[in-house]
Amino acid sequence: MLNKFIKYVGNNFGNPNGIGGKITTKIMNIMNQKQYKTVLKNINLEPNNIILDIGFGNGYLIKKLFKQNIPVNIYGIDISKDMFDNVISKNKQYVNNGNLKLFVEDIGKTSFENNVFDKLYTINTVYFWNGLEKCFSEIKRILKINGIFMNVIYTKEHLDKIMFSKYGFRKYSVGEMEKITIENGMEIIETIEIIKNKSYCIISRKV
């Protein structure tokens, strides 16, 4: 019974739905506080920036970005229709004024035009991407030249200690993810150690 519950919750990390989705996104909000703060500190929002949140979950970080009171346009994609409906309903003000646009899409193939975004970020979603080359190719396509991609990950070594990660996770060391980033045509600006030997933010740009 316990194993079934662990598997259920673990699978919901990659595609949050129903009650399990609400549980996992709340868990993520608690686990990811230092990661959120790192993105907020380093994203360097500028007026009229166009931002993409890849895997917005319950929209926690989107709200934090809007609270900076800098006029930006935020887009978000998530594969979960439940999360889409949830975040739309909680952010009607930003949706109605056109500052927030959300889509049920996969980063492997989006509906965006070329060279749209100034900045992209994702927090602990890369484990669930299908085909890293395809996903990085899409990131490069939709980013403007010199556009920034912030990729926050937990290391394989850390995830191996978490029971939920046995289900549906593809795990990477920070070195492996840096290598993948460079091999897929992005230039690494900085790798920030958020939690020693556990969590990192790899900041790269399209050149």
Buried (B, 14 or more C-beta within 10 A) or exposed (E): EEEEEBBBBBBBBBBBBEEBBBBBBBBBBEBBEEBBEBBBEBBEBEEEBBBBBBBBBBBBBBBEBBEEEEEBBBBBBBBBEBBBEBBBEBBEEBBEEEBBBBBEBBBBEBEBEEEBBBBBBBBBBBBBBEEBEBBBBBBBBBBBEEBBBBBBBBBBEBBEEEEBBEBBBBBBBBEEBBEBBEEBBBEBEEBBEBEEEBBBBBBBBBE
